[in-house]
């Protein structure tokens, strides 16, 4: 029982940095996409057509 708990704890500890890295990289990717003028134009065109 104790070793199973230790294994689960170990998995959670190993997984946490992966989640943090994934969140950071996806946030940076979205920020970079937002800075691209082409993407801004596409988004502006997509949202302006709805009216």
Biopython code that builds the backbone (N, CA, C, O; Angstrom):
import numpy as np
from Bio.PDB.StructureBuilder import StructureBuilder

atoms = [
    (1, "UNK", "N", (0.846, -1.202, 0.000)),
    (1, "UNK", "CA", (0.000, 0.000, 0.000)),
    (1, "UNK", "C", (0.880, 1.250, 0.000)),
    (1, "UNK", "O", (0.630, 2.200, -0.742)),
    (2, "UNK", "N", (1.891, 1.233, 0.825)),
    (2, "UNK", "CA", (2.760, 2.397, 0.933)),
    (2, "UNK", "C", (3.535, 2.630, -0.363)),
    (2, "UNK", "O", (3.717, 3.771, -0.785)),
    (3, "UNK", "N", (3.992, 1.541, -0.993)),
    (3, "UNK", "CA", (4.768, 1.689, -2.221)),
    (3, "UNK", "C", (3.877, 2.192, -3.365)),
    (3, "UNK", "O", (4.334, 2.947, -4.224)),
    (4, "UNK", "N", (2.609, 1.771, -3.374)),
    (4, "UNK", "CA", (1.686, 2.249, -4.398)),
    (4, "UNK", "C", (1.471, 3.748, -4.257)),
    (4, "UNK", "O", (1.443, 4.481, -5.245)),
    (5, "UNK", "N", (1.320, 4.192, -3.014)),
    (5, "UNK", "CA", (1.150, 5.624, -2.752)),
    (5, "UNK", "C", (2.399, 6.393, -3.189)),
    (5, "UNK", "O", (2.305, 7.480, -3.758)),
    (6, "UNK", "N", (3.555, 5.815, -2.915)),
    (6, "UNK", "CA", (4.816, 6.448, -3.300)),
    (6, "UNK", "C", (4.926, 6.534, -4.822)),
    (6, "UNK", "O", (5.413, 7.532, -5.353)),
    (7, "UNK", "N", (4.477, 5.500, -5.521)),
    (7, "UNK", "CA", (4.515, 5.518, -6.987)),
    (7, "UNK", "C", (3.606, 6.604, -7.557)),
    (7, "UNK", "O", (3.982, 7.310, -8.493)),
    (8, "UNK", "N", (2.422, 6.732, -6.994)),
    (8, "UNK", "CA", (1.494, 7.762, -7.463)),
    (8, "UNK", "C", (2.080, 9.145, -7.207)),
    (8, "UNK", "O", (2.007, 10.028, -8.062)),
    (9, "UNK", "N", (2.655, 9.325, -6.035)),
    (9, "UNK", "CA", (3.268, 10.607, -5.686)),
    (9, "UNK", "C", (4.414, 10.911, -6.642)),
    (9, "UNK", "O", (4.577, 12.051, -7.078)),
    (10, "UNK", "N", (5.205, 9.901, -6.966)),
    (10, "UNK", "CA", (6.325, 10.073, -7.869)),
    (10, "UNK", "C", (5.835, 10.471, -9.254)),
    (10, "UNK", "O", (6.423, 11.340, -9.897)),
    (11, "UNK", "N", (4.764, 9.840, -9.714)),
    (11, "UNK", "CA", (4.199, 10.168, -11.024)),
    (11, "UNK", "C", (3.728, 11.616, -11.067)),
    (11, "UNK", "O", (3.962, 12.331, -12.041)),
    (12, "UNK", "N", (3.062, 12.034, -10.000)),
    (12, "UNK", "CA", (2.560, 13.409, -9.961)),
    (12, "UNK", "C", (3.721, 14.399, -9.978)),
    (12, "UNK", "O", (3.644, 15.440, -10.631)),
    (13, "UNK", "N", (4.788, 14.078, -9.266)),
    (13, "UNK", "CA", (5.944, 14.972, -9.219)),
    (13, "UNK", "C", (6.604, 15.052, -10.589)),
    (13, "UNK", "O", (7.052, 16.119, -11.008)),
    (14, "UNK", "N", (6.662, 13.911, -11.290)),
    (14, "UNK", "CA", (7.277, 13.907, -12.622)),
    (14, "UNK", "C", (6.401, 14.618, -13.640)),
    (14, "UNK", "O", (6.908, 15.239, -14.574)),
    (15, "UNK", "N", (5.087, 14.529, -13.465)),
    (15, "UNK", "CA", (4.178, 15.090, -14.463)),
    (15, "UNK", "C", (4.050, 16.602, -14.331)),
    (15, "UNK", "O", (3.805, 17.282, -15.327)),
    (16, "UNK", "N", (4.208, 17.143, -13.131)),
    (16, "UNK", "CA", (3.999, 18.570, -12.903)),
    (16, "UNK", "C", (4.873, 19.459, -13.791)),
    (16, "UNK", "O", (4.350, 20.402, -14.384)),
    (17, "UNK", "N", (6.178, 19.201, -13.909)),
    (17, "UNK", "CA", (6.988, 20.059, -14.788)),
    (17, "UNK", "C", (6.557, 19.980, -16.250)),
    (17, "UNK", "O", (6.631, 20.978, -16.966)),
    (18, "UNK", "N", (6.111, 18.813, -16.701)),
    (18, "UNK", "CA", (5.642, 18.689, -18.089)),
    (18, "UNK", "C", (4.426, 19.577, -18.312)),
    (18, "UNK", "O", (4.319, 20.243, -19.342)),
    (19, "UNK", "N", (3.511, 19.588, -17.349)),
    (19, "UNK", "CA", (2.313, 20.417, -17.479)),
    (19, "UNK", "C", (2.712, 21.893, -17.486)),
    (19, "UNK", "O", (2.187, 22.677, -18.276)),
    (20, "UNK", "N", (3.630, 22.265, -16.617)),
    (20, "UNK", "CA", (4.072, 23.655, -16.552)),
    (20, "UNK", "C", (4.749, 24.072, -17.854)),
    (20, "UNK", "O", (4.505, 25.167, -18.360)),
    (21, "UNK", "N", (5.592, 23.207, -18.391)),
    (21, "UNK", "CA", (6.276, 23.505, -19.653)),
    (21, "UNK", "C", (5.267, 23.619, -20.792)),
    (21, "UNK", "O", (5.368, 24.512, -21.632)),
    (22, "UNK", "N", (4.300, 22.713, -20.814)),
    (22, "UNK", "CA", (3.280, 22.747, -21.859)),
    (22, "UNK", "C", (2.469, 24.031, -21.785)),
    (22, "UNK", "O", (2.212, 24.667, -22.807)),
    (23, "UNK", "N", (2.066, 24.414, -20.580)),
    (23, "UNK", "CA", (1.298, 25.648, -20.412)),
    (23, "UNK", "C", (2.107, 26.861, -20.847)),
    (23, "UNK", "O", (1.595, 27.744, -21.535)),
    (24, "UNK", "N", (3.366, 26.898, -20.445)),
    (24, "UNK", "CA", (4.222, 28.039, -20.789)),
    (24, "UNK", "C", (4.435, 28.129, -22.289)),
    (24, "UNK", "O", (4.355, 29.213, -22.867)),
    (25, "UNK", "N", (4.705, 26.993, -22.921)),
    (25, "UNK", "CA", (4.979, 27.023, -24.355)),
    (25, "UNK", "C", (3.717, 27.364, -25.151)),
    (25, "UNK", "O", (3.788, 28.090, -26.142)),
    (26, "UNK", "N", (2.569, 26.845, -24.725)),
    (26, "UNK", "CA", (1.337, 27.153, -25.454)),
    (26, "UNK", "C", (0.959, 28.619, -25.273)),
    (26, "UNK", "O", (0.451, 29.250, -26.200)),
    (27, "UNK", "N", (1.205, 29.161, -24.081)),
    (27, "UNK", "CA", (0.933, 30.575, -23.851)),
    (27, "UNK", "C", (1.829, 31.437, -24.728)),
    (27, "UNK", "O", (1.373, 32.406, -25.335)),
    (28, "UNK", "N", (3.102, 31.080, -24.791)),
    (28, "UNK", "CA", (4.038, 31.825, -25.625)),
    (28, "UNK", "C", (3.657, 31.717, -27.100)),
    (28, "UNK", "O", (3.745, 32.694, -27.843)),
    (29, "UNK", "N", (3.232, 30.521, -27.520)),
    (29, "UNK", "CA", (2.840, 30.298, -28.911)),
    (29, "UNK", "C", (1.632, 31.166, -29.269)),
    (29, "UNK", "O", (1.600, 31.791, -30.329)),
    (30, "UNK", "N", (0.639, 31.198, -28.375)),
    (30, "UNK", "CA", (-0.537, 32.021, -28.626)),
    (30, "UNK", "C", (-0.171, 33.500, -28.652)),
    (30, "UNK", "O", (-0.710, 34.259, -29.457)),
    (31, "UNK", "N", (0.741, 33.912, -27.775)),
    (31, "UNK", "CA", (1.193, 35.303, -27.756)),
    (31, "UNK", "C", (1.896, 35.652, -29.067)),
    (31, "UNK", "O", (1.668, 36.719, -29.637)),
    (32, "UNK", "N", (2.762, 34.734, -29.543)),
    (32, "UNK", "CA", (3.476, 34.963, -30.799)),
    (32, "UNK", "C", (2.485, 35.028, -31.961)),
    (32, "UNK", "O", (2.643, 35.847, -32.867)),
    (33, "UNK", "N", (1.467, 34.170, -31.938)),
    (33, "UNK", "CA", (0.452, 34.202, -32.994)),
    (33, "UNK", "C", (-0.294, 35.537, -32.975)),
    (33, "UNK", "O", (-0.607, 36.103, -34.023)),
    (34, "UNK", "N", (-0.570, 36.021, -31.780)),
    (34, "UNK", "CA", (-1.276, 37.288, -31.652)),
    (34, "UNK", "C", (-0.466, 38.454, -32.185)),
    (34, "UNK", "O", (-1.030, 39.461, -32.614)),
    (35, "UNK", "N", (0.865, 38.324, -32.159)),
    (35, "UNK", "CA", (1.724, 39.400, -32.636)),
    (35, "UNK", "C", (1.851, 39.408, -34.152)),
    (35, "UNK", "O", (2.247, 40.416, -34.736)),
    (36, "UNK", "N", (1.517, 38.287, -34.797)),
    (36, "UNK", "CA", (1.675, 38.198, -36.246)),
    (36, "UNK", "C", (0.583, 39.007, -36.948)),
    (36, "UNK", "O", (-0.600, 38.770, -36.702)),
    (37, "UNK", "N", (0.945, 39.944, -37.806)),
    (37, "UNK", "CA", (-0.061, 40.783, -38.472)),
    (37, "UNK", "C", (-1.000, 39.991, -39.375)),
    (37, "UNK", "O", (-2.165, 40.357, -39.529)),
    (38, "UNK", "N", (-0.506, 38.914, -39.972)),
    (38, "UNK", "CA", (-1.352, 38.106, -40.862)),
    (38, "UNK", "C", (-2.501, 37.497, -40.060)),
    (38, "UNK", "O", (-3.657, 37.525, -40.482)),
    (39, "UNK", "N", (-2.156, 36.948, -38.896)),
    (39, "UNK", "CA", (-3.183, 36.333, -38.055)),
    (39, "UNK", "C", (-4.184, 37.391, -37.600)),
    (39, "UNK", "O", (-5.387, 37.136, -37.550)),
    (40, "UNK", "N", (-3.678, 38.589, -37.268)),
    (40, "UNK", "CA", (-4.571, 39.663, -36.837)),
    (40, "UNK", "C", (-5.547, 40.022, -37.940)),
    (40, "UNK", "O", (-6.729, 40.246, -37.680)),
    (41, "UNK", "N", (-5.060, 40.077, -39.169)),
    (41, "UNK", "CA", (-5.930, 40.415, -40.298)),
    (41, "UNK", "C", (-6.983, 39.340, -40.523)),
    (41, "UNK", "O", (-8.146, 39.650, -40.782)),
    (42, "UNK", "N", (-6.578, 38.075, -40.425)),
    (42, "UNK", "CA", (-7.520, 36.972, -40.616)),
    (42, "UNK", "C", (-8.602, 37.019, -39.540)),
    (42, "UNK", "O", (-9.790, 36.872, -39.828)),
    (43, "UNK", "N", (-8.168, 37.228, -38.288)),
    (43, "UNK", "CA", (-9.132, 37.279, -37.196)),
    (43, "UNK", "C", (-10.059, 38.475, -37.340)),
    (43, "UNK", "O", (-11.264, 38.364, -37.115)),
    (44, "UNK", "N", (-9.494, 39.622, -37.718)),
    (44, "UNK", "CA", (-10.322, 40.823, -37.879)),
    (44, "UNK", "C", (-11.335, 40.602, -38.996)),
    (44, "UNK", "O", (-12.495, 40.995, -38.873)),
    (45, "UNK", "N", (-10.905, 39.981, -40.071)),
    (45, "UNK", "CA", (-11.822, 39.716, -41.179)),
    (45, "UNK", "C", (-12.903, 38.726, -40.775)),
    (45, "UNK", "O", (-14.064, 38.883, -41.150)),
    (46, "UNK", "N", (-12.526, 37.710, -40.015)),
    (46, "UNK", "CA", (-13.481, 36.683, -39.614)),
    (46, "UNK", "C", (-14.541, 37.284, -38.698)),
    (46, "UNK", "O", (-15.720, 36.948, -38.813)),
    (47, "UNK", "N", (-14.136, 38.165, -37.793)),
    (47, "UNK", "CA", (-15.093, 38.695, -36.829)),
    (47, "UNK", "C", (-15.903, 39.845, -37.424)),
    (47, "UNK", "O", (-17.025, 40.092, -36.980)),
    (48, "UNK", "N", (-15.367, 40.549, -38.413)),
    (48, "UNK", "CA", (-16.098, 41.663, -38.991)),
    (48, "UNK", "C", (-17.176, 41.180, -39.958)),
    (48, "UNK", "O", (-18.145, 41.893, -40.216)),
    (49, "UNK", "N", (-17.010, 39.969, -40.493)),
    (49, "UNK", "CA", (-17.990, 39.435, -41.441)),
    (49, "UNK", "C", (-19.293, 39.039, -40.741)),
    (49, "UNK", "O", (-20.336, 38.949, -41.387)),
    (50, "UNK", "N", (-19.242, 38.805, -39.438)),
    (50, "UNK", "CA", (-20.413, 38.287, -38.741)),
    (50, "UNK", "C", (-21.541, 39.312, -38.729)),
    (50, "UNK", "O", (-22.710, 38.932, -38.662)),
    (51, "UNK", "N", (-21.220, 40.596, -38.792)),
    (51, "UNK", "CA", (-22.252, 41.613, -38.767)),
    (51, "UNK", "C", (-22.806, 41.801, -40.132)),
    (51, "UNK", "O", (-23.700, 42.625, -40.327)),
]
sb = StructureBuilder()
sb.init_structure("model")
sb.init_model(0)
sb.init_chain("A")
sb.init_seg("    ")
for serial, (resi, resn, name, xyz) in enumerate(atoms, 1):
    if name == "N":
        sb.init_residue(resn, " ", resi, " ")
    sb.init_atom(name, np.array(xyz, "f"), 0.0, 1.0, " ", f" {name:<3s}", serial, name[0])
structure = sb.get_structure()
